[in-house]
Amino acid sequence: MAREKPEAAAEAEATPELSYRDQLDFLNPIAQPLASRKLTRKLLKCIRKATKHKQVRRGVKEVQKFINKGEKGITVLAGDTLPIDVYCHIPIMCEDRSLPYAYVPSKTDLGAAAGSKRPTCVILIKPHEEYQETYDECLEEVSALPLPL
């Protein structure tokens, strides 16, 4: 006996995805430095590769714990997370430890790239030899982004 999907889930699947420009309307005021459309695609691709090799930390508590332990990587934050208080301390932690970080417009896309159905507001990508070239490209571009004042 197969279960039918609830109507809300079916409607959610039927709604079209928002474009990069549309997602920018939902950004928080603290979402700086924001990744460009091209860099966002590269970061999400890198997250997908890292997820295959189990080199991703996701969620505020887990990312915070591993940043405190001194783990290195690129921190990717979602720019549409509310309330801001949930994760506003993460960029400061990254700056203190010289970790590169960038915001992408959508927490839904971030969660999907990590292989989850749930939206995710913070992900830490760890380096790995299997996707080192993609990681290095992302690291270079994220490091070049201007930090907020």
C-alpha positions as CSV (number, residue, x, y, z in Angstrom):
1,M,0.0,0.0,0.0
2,A,1.7,3.2,-1.2
3,R,1.3,6.4,0.7
4,E,0.2,9.4,-1.1
5,K,2.0,12.7,-0.8
6,P,0.3,15.5,1.1
7,E,-1.1,18.3,-1.0
8,A,1.3,20.9,0.4
9,A,4.4,18.8,-0.6
10,A,3.0,18.3,-4.1
11,E,2.4,22.1,-4.4
12,A,5.9,22.8,-3.2
13,E,7.3,20.5,-5.9
14,A,5.2,22.2,-8.5
15,T,6.4,25.7,-7.6
16,P,9.2,26.9,-9.8
17,E,12.6,27.7,-8.3
18,L,13.5,31.3,-7.8
19,S,16.2,32.8,-10.0
20,Y,19.4,34.3,-8.5
21,R,17.9,37.8,-8.9
22,D,14.7,36.8,-7.2
23,Q,16.5,35.2,-4.3
24,L,18.4,38.5,-3.7
25,D,15.1,40.1,-2.5
26,F,15.1,37.9,0.6
27,L,18.7,38.6,1.8
28,N,19.5,39.7,5.3
29,P,21.3,43.0,5.9
30,I,24.4,41.2,7.2
31,A,24.8,39.0,4.1
32,Q,28.2,40.4,3.1
33,P,30.4,39.3,1.3
34,L,27.8,37.8,-1.1
35,A,29.0,35.3,-3.7
36,S,28.2,36.2,-7.3
37,R,25.9,34.0,-9.4
38,K,29.0,32.2,-10.9
39,L,30.7,31.8,-7.6
40,T,27.5,30.5,-6.0
41,R,27.3,27.8,-8.6
42,K,30.9,26.8,-8.0
43,L,30.4,26.7,-4.3
44,L,27.3,24.5,-4.5
45,K,29.1,22.2,-7.0
46,C,32.1,22.0,-4.5
47,I,29.6,21.2,-1.7
48,R,28.1,18.4,-3.7
49,K,31.5,16.9,-4.4
50,A,32.5,17.3,-0.7
51,T,29.3,15.6,0.4
52,K,30.1,12.5,-1.6
53,H,33.4,12.2,0.3
54,K,31.9,13.1,3.7
55,Q,34.0,16.3,3.9
56,V,31.2,18.6,4.9
57,R,30.1,20.0,8.3
58,R,26.5,21.4,8.2
59,G,24.4,23.3,10.7
60,V,25.3,26.1,13.1
61,K,26.2,23.9,16.1
62,E,28.4,21.5,14.1
63,V,30.2,24.2,12.2
64,Q,30.7,26.3,15.3
65,K,32.2,23.3,17.1
66,F,34.7,22.4,14.4
67,I,35.7,26.1,13.9
68,N,36.5,26.2,17.6
69,K,38.5,23.0,17.2
70,G,40.6,24.7,14.5
71,E,39.3,22.8,11.4
72,K,40.2,24.5,8.2
73,G,37.9,25.0,5.2
74,I,35.5,27.4,3.4
75,T,32.4,28.5,5.4
76,V,29.3,29.0,3.3
77,L,26.4,30.8,4.9
78,A,22.8,31.3,3.6
79,G,21.8,34.9,3.2
80,D,18.1,34.4,3.7
81,T,18.1,32.9,7.2
82,L,15.8,34.5,9.8
83,P,16.3,35.4,12.6
84,I,19.8,36.7,12.0
85,D,20.7,35.9,15.7
86,V,20.9,32.2,14.8
87,Y,24.2,32.5,13.0
88,C,25.5,36.1,13.2
89,H,28.5,35.0,15.3
90,I,29.9,32.6,12.7
91,P,31.5,35.3,10.4
92,I,33.2,36.8,13.4
93,M,34.6,33.4,14.4
94,C,35.8,32.9,10.8
95,E,37.5,36.3,10.8
96,D,39.2,35.5,14.1
97,R,40.6,32.3,12.7
98,S,41.4,33.6,9.2
99,L,38.9,31.3,7.5
100,P,37.3,32.4,4.3
101,Y,33.5,32.7,4.2
102,A,30.8,33.8,1.8
103,Y,27.1,34.1,1.7
104,V,24.9,32.5,-0.9
105,P,21.3,33.7,-1.4
106,S,19.3,30.5,-0.6
107,K,19.4,28.1,2.4
108,T,17.2,25.7,0.4
109,D,19.9,25.5,-2.3
110,L,22.5,25.1,0.3
111,G,20.7,22.2,2.0
112,A,20.0,20.5,-1.4
113,A,23.7,20.8,-2.4
114,A,24.6,18.9,0.9
115,G,22.2,16.2,-0.1
116,S,19.4,17.1,2.4
117,K,15.8,17.8,2.0
118,R,16.0,20.4,4.8
119,P,17.3,23.9,4.3
120,T,20.7,24.5,5.9
121,C,22.0,27.9,7.0
122,V,25.8,27.1,7.4
123,I,28.2,24.7,5.8
124,L,31.9,24.2,6.2
125,I,33.6,22.6,3.2
126,K,36.8,20.8,4.1
127,P,39.6,20.3,1.6
128,H,40.1,16.8,0.1
129,E,42.4,15.5,-2.7
130,E,39.4,14.2,-4.8
131,Y,38.1,17.6,-5.6
132,Q,41.1,19.8,-4.7
133,E,41.0,21.7,-8.0
134,T,37.4,22.8,-7.5
135,Y,38.1,23.6,-3.8
136,D,41.2,25.7,-4.7
137,E,39.2,27.7,-7.3
138,C,36.5,28.4,-4.7
139,L,39.0,29.2,-2.0
140,E,40.8,31.7,-4.2
141,E,37.5,33.5,-5.3
142,V,36.0,33.6,-1.8
143,S,39.3,34.9,-0.3
144,A,39.3,37.7,-2.9
145,L,35.8,38.9,-1.8
146,P,35.9,42.2,0.1
147,L,35.2,41.7,3.9
148,P,32.5,43.9,5.4
149,L,33.7,46.8,7.6
